[in-house]
Amino acid sequence: MSEDGRVSRVALVTGGASGIGEAIARHLAHLGHRIAVLDLDEEGARRVVEDLRAHGAKALAVGADVTDKLAVLEAFAEVRSGLGSVQILVTSAGLVGFEPFIEISLESWHRVLDVNLTGTFLCCQAALPDMVEAKWGRILTISSSSASRGSPRMAHYVAAKGGVITLTKSLAREFARSGITANNIQPSGIATPMLRGSQDAGRLPSSDDLVRSIPVGYLGTGDDIANAAAFLCSEQSGFITGQVLAVNGGSLV
């Protein structure tokens, strides 16, 4: 229990050093959970954790490459030692790719799939024994609207995020009787460092152009995703599993 009587669980957030992952980590910490921030950018993870601790949260930074099975297992062991068994997992670590389809190298294909899909697989596989033992768990994966609509010059990224969705649905069915839910959030039109970097490189339209296709008339923020994530990771969401929630300001796809 947290000091105010709320259930305090260990939540591990991959890609938690920035963007959507950071926002989710902050929201879960605000709810009283103990937070493990796992990121390839260990310095960024430490920055987030230091701020969380300054605001009274119990938090731990772990540097790891989610595509490396041994590194993932060691990271989870460190989290169990420092905070306890993992009962909430949010897989936000991701890598975007922009290349014409016929120019995608096998190396690029594997790298984008490894970070987005294999990384999700490895982290879920590492977390699930804790959840099964506790007879309670929340898995939340992050995909992309492009997994539903397709996107030119992003075939590897779209394929990876589509795989994340179907992986999530499979986990939901396999572990439902164990008290574990698995859901997916499909963001679109969210202002993140990844989006800004892609815009600066000329790979995505400007924010003004993007807003024209968003019915609510503005870009979302990491907090918009985190608000939805907090509910799907909560005690109250136990009857919701295998679902894809589009958080996109009303965009149809």
Backbone as JSON, one array per atom type, in Angstrom:
{
  "sequence": "MSEDGRVSRVALVTGGASGIGEAIARHLAHLGHRIAVLDLDEEGARRVVEDLRAHGAKALAVGADVTDKLAVLEAFAEVRSGLGSVQILVTSAGLVGFEPFIEISLESWHRVLDVNLTGTFLCCQAALPDMVEAKWGRILTISSSSASRGSPRMAHYVAAKGGVITLTKSLAREFARSGITANNIQPSGIATPMLRGSQDAGRLPSSDDLVRSIPVGYLGTGDDIANAAAFLCSEQSGFITGQVLAVNGGSLV",
  "N": [[0.83, -1.19, 0.0], [0.45, 2.28, -0.72], [1.28, 5.39, 0.96], [-1.12, 6.76, 1.16], [-3.0, 4.8, 1.15], [-3.51, 3.59, -1.3], [-3.05, 0.85, -3.57], [0.22, -0.14, -4.03], [2.27, -1.0, -6.57], [4.95, -2.61, -8.4], [6.02, -1.04, -11.23], [7.31, -1.39, -14.38], [8.7, 0.47, -16.9], [9.54, 0.53, -20.19], [11.67, 2.36, -22.41], [11.45, 4.64, -20.96], [12.85, 7.0, -20.58], [12.19, 9.24, -21.99], [9.68, 11.14, -23.8], [6.62, 9.43, -24.55], [6.94, 7.19, -22.87], [8.26, 8.28, -20.62], [6.27, 10.06, -19.7], [4.27, 8.23, -18.97], [5.57, 6.81, -16.93], [5.81, 8.85, -15.03], [3.11, 9.41, -14.43], [2.27, 6.95, -13.35], [3.92, 6.85, -11.12], [2.91, 9.0, -9.69], [0.53, 7.9, -8.9], [1.31, 6.3, -6.89], [2.82, 4.04, -7.36], [5.79, 1.97, -7.42], [8.53, 2.69, -9.41], [10.29, 1.46, -12.18], [12.51, 2.6, -14.47], [13.41, 1.77, -17.55], [15.8, 1.96, -20.02], [17.69, 2.35, -23.05], [19.14, 4.64, -23.05], [20.73, 5.3, -20.47], [21.57, 7.44, -18.91], [19.54, 9.31, -19.38], [17.43, 7.88, -18.23], [18.23, 7.91, -15.56], [18.01, 10.63, -15.04], [15.21, 11.02, -15.16], [14.44, 9.35, -13.04], [15.71, 10.52, -10.84], [14.25, 12.88, -10.64], [11.71, 11.85, -10.12], [12.17, 10.68, -7.62], [12.73, 12.98, -6.18], [10.25, 13.96, -5.91], [9.13, 12.27, -4.15], [8.7, 9.63, -4.94], [9.34, 6.08, -5.12], [11.87, 4.85, -7.01], [13.78, 3.48, -9.74], [16.51, 3.44, -11.92], [17.39, 1.78, -14.89], [19.71, 0.75, -17.19], [19.47, -0.68, -20.33], [19.45, -2.69, -23.3], [16.67, -3.49, -25.05], [16.61, -5.46, -26.96], [18.4, -7.36, -26.32], [18.52, -10.35, -24.86], [19.83, -11.37, -22.52], [20.59, -8.99, -21.26], [18.07, -7.91, -20.74], [17.01, -9.82, -18.95], [18.83, -9.52, -16.83], [18.29, -6.89, -16.16], [15.64, -7.05, -15.21], [16.1, -8.67, -13.02], [17.59, -6.93, -11.45], [15.67, -4.99, -10.93], [13.79, -6.48, -9.46], [15.33, -7.0, -7.2], [15.77, -4.42, -6.25], [13.26, -3.13, -6.04], [11.12, -4.97, -6.02], [8.89, -7.63, -7.16], [7.77, -7.52, -10.54], [4.72, -6.22, -11.52], [3.34, -4.58, -13.17], [3.78, -3.84, -16.5], [4.96, -1.74, -18.97], [5.53, -1.37, -22.3], [7.24, 0.75, -23.96], [9.48, 1.33, -25.39], [10.91, 2.1, -28.48], [11.67, 2.2, -32.02], [11.8, 4.18, -34.82], [11.46, 4.02, -38.4], [12.34, 5.18, -41.65], [12.25, 4.53, -44.88], [12.3, 3.94, -48.39], [10.45, 1.14, -49.57], [11.73, -0.75, -51.3], [14.33, -0.23, -50.78], [14.92, -0.97, -48.23], [17.19, -2.46, -46.17], [18.2, -5.77, -45.15], [19.43, -5.68, -42.69], [18.45, -3.25, -41.62], [15.72, -3.84, -41.57], [15.68, -5.96, -39.67], [16.67, -4.6, -37.41], [14.71, -2.62, -36.81], [12.45, -4.25, -36.37], [13.47, -5.78, -34.27], [13.82, -3.95, -32.1], [11.22, -2.88, -31.71], [9.35, -5.06, -31.78], [10.59, -7.63, -31.04], [11.84, -6.73, -28.71], [9.61, -6.07, -27.17], [8.48, -8.62, -26.9], [10.57, -9.95, -25.43], [10.61, -8.51, -23.02], [8.01, -8.88, -22.06], [8.05, -11.65, -21.72], [9.93, -11.85, -19.7], [8.65, -10.55, -17.6], [6.25, -11.89, -17.08], [6.37, -14.31, -15.41], [6.49, -13.23, -12.78], [3.98, -11.99, -12.62], [2.22, -14.12, -13.0], [2.77, -15.61, -10.71], [1.87, -13.82, -8.78], [-0.76, -13.77, -9.4], [-1.91, -11.64, -10.63], [-1.67, -8.99, -12.92], [-0.62, -6.42, -15.19], [-0.21, -5.74, -18.49], [0.87, -3.45, -20.78], [1.17, -2.48, -24.01], [2.68, -0.43, -26.55], [1.73, 0.75, -29.64], [1.12, 1.96, -32.87], [-0.75, 4.24, -34.88], [-0.18, 3.81, -37.51], [-0.01, 1.1, -37.81], [-2.54, 0.26, -38.31], [-3.42, 1.68, -40.56], [-1.35, 1.58, -42.38], [1.69, 2.87, -43.77], [3.51, 4.76, -46.11], [6.96, 4.21, -46.95], [7.61, 3.19, -44.5], [7.52, 0.49, -43.97], [8.82, -1.53, -42.44], [8.62, -0.56, -39.81], [5.83, -0.37, -39.55], [5.1, -3.06, -39.88], [6.32, -4.13, -37.61], [4.95, -2.83, -35.49], [2.36, -3.71, -36.0], [2.74, -6.38, -35.42], [3.21, -6.15, -32.68], [0.65, -5.51, -31.77], [-0.87, -7.87, -32.36], [0.58, -9.73, -30.9], [0.06, -8.79, -28.33], [-2.71, -9.28, -28.14], [-2.68, -12.06, -28.21], [-1.31, -12.66, -25.82], [-3.19, -11.68, -24.05], [-5.31, -13.52, -24.28], [-4.07, -15.9, -23.56], [-3.28, -15.55, -20.89], [-5.43, -14.68, -19.43], [-6.94, -16.09, -17.49], [-5.22, -16.05, -15.42], [-5.38, -13.76, -14.03], [-4.28, -11.64, -15.35], [-4.06, -8.88, -17.48], [-3.73, -7.76, -20.86], [-3.19, -5.14, -22.91], [-3.29, -2.69, -25.57], [-2.11, 0.49, -26.56], [-2.69, 2.76, -29.12], [-1.16, 5.27, -30.39], [-1.52, 8.49, -32.02], [-0.62, 11.47, -33.68], [0.84, 12.71, -31.59], [2.82, 14.88, -29.75], [6.08, 14.37, -29.47], [9.58, 13.82, -28.64], [10.54, 12.02, -30.59], [8.74, 12.42, -32.71], [9.27, 15.14, -33.3], [11.95, 14.96, -34.05], [11.72, 13.45, -36.4], [10.26, 15.23, -37.94], [12.08, 17.36, -38.13], [13.97, 16.16, -39.7], [12.68, 16.12, -42.07], [10.95, 14.06, -42.64], [8.38, 13.74, -41.8], [5.23, 15.52, -41.93], [4.8, 19.05, -41.07], [3.87, 20.28, -37.78], [1.63, 21.94, -37.96], [0.48, 21.04, -40.34], [-0.1, 18.41, -39.63], [-2.01, 18.81, -37.63], [-4.23, 19.61, -39.04], [-5.49, 17.3, -39.81], [-6.51, 16.27, -37.53], [-9.32, 15.91, -35.66], [-9.87, 17.19, -33.11], [-8.26, 19.38, -33.21], [-5.64, 19.91, -32.35], [-2.28, 18.87, -31.45], [-1.68, 15.95, -29.52], [-0.32, 15.12, -26.25], [2.31, 13.5, -24.32], [1.13, 13.14, -21.86], [-1.55, 12.75, -22.49], [-1.55, 10.17, -23.5], [-0.57, 8.89, -21.26], [-2.6, 9.23, -19.37], [-4.6, 7.5, -20.31], [-3.13, 5.15, -20.18], [-2.7, 4.89, -17.42], [-5.23, 4.15, -16.48], [-5.62, 1.66, -17.79], [-3.7, 0.21, -16.53], [-4.63, -0.11, -14.03], [-6.35, -1.21, -10.98], [-9.03, -1.18, -11.56], [-9.41, -1.95, -14.18], [-9.72, -4.61, -14.79], [-11.52, -6.16, -16.33], [-11.02, -5.6, -18.88], [-9.31, -6.59, -21.6], [-6.99, -7.57, -24.14], [-7.46, -5.51, -25.9], [-7.32, -2.73, -28.21], [-6.63, 0.54, -27.86], [-7.19, 3.5, -29.39], [-5.63, 6.51, -29.17], [-5.98, 9.49, -30.25], [-7.07, 11.99, -30.83], [-9.44, 11.89, -32.24], [-9.02, 11.11, -34.84], [-9.73, 9.03, -37.64], [-8.08, 6.98, -38.47]],
  "CA": [[0.0, 0.0, 0.0], [1.12, 3.56, -0.64], [0.98, 6.07, 2.21], [-2.51, 7.21, 1.19], [-3.89, 3.65, 1.11], [-3.63, 2.99, -2.63], [-2.18, -0.3, -3.81], [1.48, 0.23, -4.66], [2.88, -2.13, -7.27], [6.15, -2.28, -9.16], [5.73, -0.82, -12.64], [8.5, -1.23, -15.21], [8.39, 1.16, -18.15], [10.66, 0.58, -21.12], [11.65, 3.62, -23.14], [10.94, 5.6, -20.0], [13.72, 8.16, -20.41], [11.69, 10.41, -22.71], [8.45, 10.99, -24.57], [5.45, 8.75, -24.0], [7.36, 6.34, -21.75], [8.51, 9.13, -19.46], [4.98, 10.55, -19.2], [3.59, 7.12, -18.29], [6.29, 6.56, -15.68], [5.46, 9.92, -14.08], [1.72, 9.23, -13.99], [2.19, 5.79, -12.47], [4.55, 7.23, -9.86], [1.96, 9.88, -9.0], [-0.5, 7.03, -8.33], [1.88, 5.59, -5.75], [3.55, 2.83, -7.73], [7.25, 1.99, -7.48], [8.77, 2.79, -10.85], [11.56, 1.13, -12.8], [12.64, 3.22, -15.79], [14.39, 1.01, -18.32], [16.05, 2.63, -21.3], [19.05, 2.28, -23.58], [19.72, 5.9, -22.58], [20.76, 5.16, -19.02], [21.67, 8.78, -18.32], [18.19, 9.87, -19.4], [16.63, 7.16, -17.23], [18.62, 8.42, -14.24], [17.43, 11.98, -14.9], [13.79, 10.86, -14.82], [14.33, 8.74, -11.72], [16.09, 11.52, -9.84], [13.12, 13.8, -10.48], [10.64, 11.11, -9.45], [12.54, 10.56, -6.21], [12.61, 14.3, -5.58], [8.83, 14.17, -5.65], [8.68, 11.3, -3.17], [8.46, 8.29, -5.48], [10.38, 5.07, -5.11], [12.16, 4.65, -8.43], [15.07, 2.87, -10.07], [16.89, 3.55, -13.34], [18.11, 0.62, -15.4], [20.13, 0.87, -18.59], [19.46, -1.98, -21.01], [18.98, -2.8, -24.67], [15.56, -4.45, -24.99], [16.8, -6.53, -27.94], [19.41, -8.27, -25.77], [17.81, -11.16, -23.87], [20.56, -11.42, -21.25], [20.49, -7.66, -20.64], [16.7, -7.77, -20.23], [16.89, -10.66, -17.75], [19.62, -8.89, -15.76], [17.57, -5.68, -15.76], [14.51, -7.45, -14.39], [16.64, -9.14, -11.74], [17.97, -5.72, -10.69], [14.43, -4.36, -10.48], [13.23, -7.32, -8.39], [16.16, -6.81, -6.02], [15.67, -3.06, -5.74], [11.89, -2.65, -5.83], [10.17, -6.06, -5.85], [8.47, -8.3, -8.39], [7.11, -6.63, -11.51], [3.32, -6.56, -11.77], [2.87, -3.72, -14.26], [4.8, -3.68, -17.54], [4.61, -0.88, -20.1], [6.6, -1.47, -23.29], [7.2, 1.96, -24.78], [10.71, 1.46, -26.16], [10.62, 1.95, -29.9], [12.59, 2.76, -33.02], [11.08, 4.46, -36.05], [12.27, 3.87, -39.6], [11.8, 5.79, -42.86], [13.02, 4.13, -46.06], [11.49, 3.33, -49.45], [10.39, -0.29, -49.33], [12.71, -1.53, -52.06], [15.67, 0.1, -50.31], [15.11, -1.44, -46.86], [18.16, -3.56, -46.07], [17.87, -6.79, -44.17], [19.91, -5.18, -41.39], [17.5, -2.25, -41.15], [14.48, -4.58, -41.26], [15.84, -6.67, -38.4], [16.87, -3.67, -36.31], [13.43, -2.01, -36.46], [11.61, -5.29, -35.76], [14.05, -6.21, -33.0], [13.54, -2.99, -31.03], [9.78, -2.7, -31.48], [8.6, -6.31, -31.57], [11.34, -8.58, -30.22], [12.02, -6.11, -27.41], [8.35, -6.25, -26.45], [8.42, -10.06, -26.58], [11.52, -10.31, -24.38], [10.21, -7.9, -21.75], [6.81, -9.58, -21.59], [8.45, -12.97, -21.26], [10.64, -11.69, -18.43], [7.74, -10.06, -16.56], [5.07, -12.72, -16.83], [6.45, -15.19, -14.24], [6.12, -12.47, -11.58], [2.55, -11.75, -12.65], [1.54, -15.41, -12.79], [2.93, -15.95, -9.29], [1.03, -12.9, -8.0], [-2.13, -13.9, -9.88], [-2.35, -10.28, -10.99], [-0.7, -8.31, -13.76], [-1.07, -5.52, -16.26], [0.74, -5.52, -19.58], [0.42, -2.41, -21.72], [2.11, -2.27, -25.1], [2.45, 0.78, -27.33], [1.91, 0.53, -31.08], [1.05, 3.18, -33.67], [-1.87, 4.25, -35.83], [0.29, 3.31, -38.8], [-0.23, -0.34, -37.86], [-3.88, 0.04, -38.84], [-3.64, 2.3, -41.87], [-0.2, 1.47, -43.26], [2.36, 4.14, -44.05], [4.58, 4.62, -47.09], [8.34, 4.38, -46.51], [7.73, 2.75, -43.11], [7.01, -0.89, -43.95], [9.4, -2.29, -41.32], [8.02, -0.04, -38.58], [4.42, -0.75, -39.54], [5.04, -4.5, -39.64], [6.68, -4.38, -36.21], [3.87, -2.38, -34.61], [1.26, -4.64, -36.2], [3.09, -7.56, -34.65], [3.01, -5.84, -31.26], [-0.79, -5.6, -31.49], [-1.33, -9.26, -32.33], [1.24, -10.34, -29.74], [-0.7, -8.37, -27.15], [-3.98, -10.02, -28.13], [-2.38, -13.45, -27.87], [-1.02, -12.7, -24.39], [-4.45, -11.45, -23.33], [-6.08, -14.76, -24.26], [-3.34, -16.97, -22.88], [-3.08, -15.32, -19.46], [-6.61, -14.07, -18.83], [-7.36, -16.82, -16.29], [-4.21, -15.86, -14.38], [-5.56, -12.42, -13.46], [-3.39, -10.74, -16.07], [-4.61, -8.27, -18.68], [-2.77, -7.24, -21.84], [-3.85, -4.2, -23.81], [-2.41, -1.89, -26.42], [-2.49, 1.86, -26.92], [-2.29, 3.1, -30.48], [-1.13, 6.73, -30.45], [-1.35, 9.21, -33.29], [-0.66, 12.91, -33.49], [1.35, 13.03, -30.26], [4.06, 15.65, -29.8], [7.14, 13.7, -28.73], [10.9, 14.05, -29.24], [10.66, 11.21, -31.8], [8.01, 13.12, -33.76], [10.0, 16.35, -33.67], [13.15, 14.56, -34.78], [11.32, 13.04, -37.75], [9.9, 16.45, -38.66], [13.31, 18.1, -38.42], [14.66, 15.46, -40.79], [11.86, 16.22, -43.26], [10.3, 12.77, -42.92], [6.97, 13.87, -41.46], [4.72, 16.88, -42.14], [4.89, 19.97, -39.94], [2.8, 20.15, -36.79], [0.44, 22.61, -38.5], [-0.13, 20.13, -41.32], [-0.66, 17.26, -38.91], [-3.19, 19.24, -36.88], [-5.38, 19.71, -39.96], [-6.16, 16.0, -39.93], [-6.92, 15.85, -36.19], [-10.59, 16.59, -35.39], [-9.9, 18.08, -31.95], [-7.59, 20.6, -33.62], [-4.33, 20.14, -31.76], [-1.5, 17.67, -31.18], [-1.72, 15.43, -28.16], [0.94, 15.09, -25.5], [2.56, 12.26, -23.61], [0.16, 13.03, -20.77], [-2.79, 12.18, -23.02], [-1.34, 8.72, -23.54], [-0.37, 8.41, -19.89], [-3.9, 9.16, -18.69], [-5.22, 6.24, -20.73], [-2.29, 4.06, -19.67], [-2.91, 4.74, -15.98], [-6.44, 3.38, -16.26], [-5.44, 0.28, -18.24], [-2.8, -0.45, -15.58], [-5.22, 0.04, -12.7], [-7.18, -2.27, -10.42], [-10.38, -1.08, -12.1], [-9.47, -2.32, -15.6], [-9.55, -6.06, -14.88], [-12.41, -6.8, -17.3], [-10.62, -5.1, -20.19], [-8.07, -7.22, -22.03], [-6.91, -7.85, -25.58], [-8.03, -4.38, -26.62], [-6.47, -1.68, -28.78], [-7.23, 1.84, -27.61], [-6.6, 4.56, -30.19], [-5.62, 7.82, -28.52], [-5.56, 10.16, -31.47], [-7.79, 13.23, -31.08], [-10.6, 11.69, -33.09], [-8.67, 10.65, -36.19], [-10.33, 7.73, -37.94], [-7.01, 6.0, -38.54]],
  "C": [[0.88, 1.26, 0.0], [0.68, 4.24, 0.63], [-0.48, 6.5, 2.3], [-3.5, 6.05, 1.03], [-4.07, 3.01, -0.24], [-2.68, 1.8, -2.75], [-0.94, 0.16, -4.56], [2.12, -1.01, -5.27], [4.16, -1.66, -7.96], [5.78, -2.19, -10.63], [7.04, -0.58, -13.38], [8.09, -0.65, -16.54], [9.63, 1.17, -19.04], [10.54, 1.85, -21.97], [11.2, 4.76, -22.26], [11.77, 6.85, -19.81], [13.2, 9.4, -21.12], [10.32, 10.11, -23.29], [7.32, 10.31, -23.83], [5.83, 7.9, -22.8], [7.61, 7.15, -20.49], [7.2, 9.62, -18.85], [4.24, 9.46, -18.45], [4.25, 6.82, -16.96], [5.91, 7.6, -14.63], [4.04, 9.75, -13.56], [1.6, 8.04, -13.04], [2.84, 6.07, -11.12], [3.61, 8.1, -9.04], [0.85, 9.06, -8.32], [0.04, 6.17, -7.19], [2.64, 4.33, -6.07], [5.06, 3.06, -7.63], [7.65, 1.82, -8.94], [10.19, 2.38, -11.22], [11.57, 1.72, -14.21], [13.77, 2.51, -16.52], [14.56, 1.68, -19.68], [17.48, 2.38, -21.74], [19.84, 3.51, -23.16], [19.71, 5.9, -21.06], [20.85, 6.51, -18.32], [20.3, 9.45, -18.28], [17.29, 9.2, -18.39], [16.95, 7.66, -15.83], [18.03, 9.81, -14.0], [15.97, 11.89, -14.48], [13.63, 10.34, -13.41], [14.69, 9.74, -10.62], [14.94, 12.49, -9.58], [11.96, 13.11, -9.77], [10.93, 10.99, -7.95], [12.4, 11.89, -5.48], [11.17, 14.63, -5.22], [8.24, 13.05, -4.78], [8.44, 9.89, -3.66], [9.64, 7.37, -5.2], [10.65, 4.68, -6.55], [13.58, 4.15, -8.63], [15.32, 3.02, -11.56], [17.71, 2.34, -13.73], [18.45, 0.85, -16.87], [20.18, -0.51, -19.23], [18.95, -1.83, -22.44], [17.9, -3.88, -24.71], [15.69, -5.57, -26.02], [17.77, -7.6, -27.46], [18.77, -9.06, -24.63], [18.51, -11.17, -22.52], [20.47, -10.09, -20.53], [19.1, -7.44, -20.05], [16.54, -8.58, -18.94], [17.66, -10.05, -16.57], [18.91, -7.64, -15.25], [16.39, -6.03, -14.86], [14.98, -7.97, -13.03], [17.03, -7.95, -10.85], [16.72, -5.03, -10.13], [13.81, -5.16, -9.33], [14.01, -7.11, -7.08], [15.94, -5.44, -5.39], [14.28, -2.6, -5.37], [10.88, -3.75, -5.51], [9.76, -6.64, -7.19], [7.64, -7.35, -9.25], [5.68, -7.11, -11.75], [2.66, -5.66, -12.81], [4.02, -3.55, -15.23], [4.23, -2.8, -18.64], [5.79, -0.92, -21.07], [6.5, -0.3, -24.27], [8.47, 2.16, -25.6], [10.41, 1.23, -27.63], [11.67, 2.6, -30.77], [11.82, 2.96, -34.3], [12.03, 4.3, -37.24], [11.58, 4.5, -40.8], [12.7, 5.43, -44.04], [12.06, 3.63, -47.13], [11.56, 1.8, -49.33], [11.5, -1.06, -50.05], [14.15, -1.24, -51.63], [15.92, -0.36, -48.87], [16.08, -2.62, -46.86], [17.68, -4.58, -45.05], [18.3, -6.36, -42.78], [18.93, -4.18, -40.8], [16.17, -2.9, -40.75], [14.57, -5.24, -39.89], [15.95, -5.7, -37.23], [15.54, -3.06, -35.86], [12.5, -3.03, -35.82], [12.15, -5.72, -34.4], [13.69, -5.25, -31.87], [12.06, -2.97, -30.7], [9.05, -3.98, -31.1], [9.35, -7.3, -30.68], [11.58, -8.02, -28.82], [10.77, -6.25, -26.55], [8.19, -7.7, -26.0], [9.32, -10.4, -25.4], [11.1, -9.74, -23.02], [8.95, -8.55, -21.19], [7.17, -10.95, -21.03], [9.17, -12.9, -19.92], [9.7, -11.31, -17.29], [6.67, -11.07, -16.16], [5.22, -13.71, -15.67], [6.09, -14.48, -12.93], [4.6, -12.3, -11.5], [1.77, -13.04, -12.4], [1.61, -15.8, -11.32], [2.01, -15.09, -8.42], [-0.45, -13.06, -8.32], [-2.76, -12.55, -10.19], [-1.27, -9.66, -11.86], [-1.36, -7.42, -14.78], [0.08, -5.37, -17.26], [0.13, -4.49, -20.51], [1.5, -2.2, -22.76], [1.72, -1.01, -25.87], [2.72, 0.47, -28.8], [1.88, 1.86, -31.81], [-0.16, 3.09, -34.59], [-1.46, 3.71, -37.18], [0.1, 1.81, -38.94], [-1.61, -0.68, -38.38], [-4.04, 0.55, -40.27], [-2.54, 2.02, -42.87], [0.4, 2.83, -43.49], [3.46, 3.92, -45.07], [5.94, 4.89, -46.47], [8.55, 3.93, -45.06], [7.31, 1.29, -42.96], [7.54, -1.69, -42.77], [8.79, -1.85, -39.99], [6.56, -0.47, -38.46], [4.26, -2.24, -39.25], [5.34, -4.82, -38.18], [5.55, -4.0, -35.27], [2.61, -3.23, -34.79], [1.5, -5.93, -35.44], [2.9, -7.35, -33.16], [1.54, -5.98, -30.89], [-1.25, -7.04, -31.38], [-0.65, -10.06, -31.23], [0.45, -10.03, -28.47], [-2.01, -9.13, -27.04], [-3.76, -11.48, -27.75], [-2.08, -13.6, -26.38], [-2.3, -12.54, -23.58], [-5.24, -12.75, -23.21], [-5.37, -15.84, -23.45], [-3.3, -16.8, -21.36], [-4.29, -14.71, -18.76], [-7.02, -14.76, -17.53], [-6.34, -16.69, -15.15], [-4.32, -14.48, -13.72], [-4.72, -11.36, -14.13], [-4.11, -10.18, -17.3], [-3.47, -7.79, -19.58], [-3.53, -6.39, -22.84], [-2.82, -3.36, -24.55], [-2.97, -0.49, -26.59], [-1.87, 2.19, -28.26], [-2.3, 4.63, -30.61], [-1.08, 7.26, -31.88], [-1.44, 10.69, -33.0], [-0.2, 13.36, -32.13], [2.7, 13.74, -30.4], [5.09, 15.0, -28.89], [8.49, 14.06, -29.34], [11.1, 13.24, -30.53], [9.94, 11.88, -32.98], [8.77, 14.34, -34.24], [11.26, 16.02, -34.45], [12.84, 14.16, -36.21], [10.91, 14.25, -38.58], [11.14, 17.24, -39.05], [14.09, 17.48, -39.56], [13.86, 15.48, -42.09], [11.11, 14.96, -43.61], [8.82, 12.77, -42.58], [6.53, 15.3, -41.68], [4.91, 17.75, -40.89], [3.74, 19.75, -38.98], [1.51, 20.81, -37.29], [-0.28, 21.71, -39.5], [-0.77, 18.93, -40.63], [-1.96, 17.63, -38.21], [-4.42, 19.31, -37.78], [-6.14, 18.4, -40.09], [-6.65, 15.46, -38.59], [-8.19, 16.6, -35.8], [-10.58, 17.53, -34.19], [-9.1, 19.36, -32.19], [-6.26, 20.9, -32.95], [-3.61, 18.8, -31.59], [-1.68, 17.24, -29.73], [-0.35, 15.48, -27.52], [1.13, 13.72, -24.88], [1.58, 12.06, -22.48], [-1.17, 12.45, -21.25], [-2.7, 10.66, -23.11], [-1.27, 8.16, -22.13], [-1.68, 8.32, -19.12], [-4.63, 7.86, -19.03], [-4.45, 5.05, -20.17], [-2.55, 3.81, -18.19], [-4.17, 3.93, -15.7], [-6.24, 1.92, -16.65], [-4.48, -0.49, -17.34], [-3.38, -0.51, -14.17], [-5.96, -1.21, -12.24], [-8.53, -2.34, -11.13], [-10.52, -1.61, -13.53], [-9.42, -3.83, -15.82], [-10.41, -6.77, -15.9], [-12.11, -6.33, -18.73], [-9.3, -5.76, -20.56], [-8.15, -7.56, -23.51], [-7.4, -6.72, -26.45], [-6.96, -3.43, -27.15], [-7.2, -0.36, -28.62], [-6.49, 2.9, -28.42], [-6.73, 5.88, -29.47], [-5.07, 8.79, -29.56], [-6.34, 11.44, -31.8], [-8.94, 13.11, -32.03], [-10.29, 11.28, -34.52], [-9.23, 9.26, -36.43], [-9.29, 6.63, -38.02], [-5.71, 6.65, -38.08]]
}
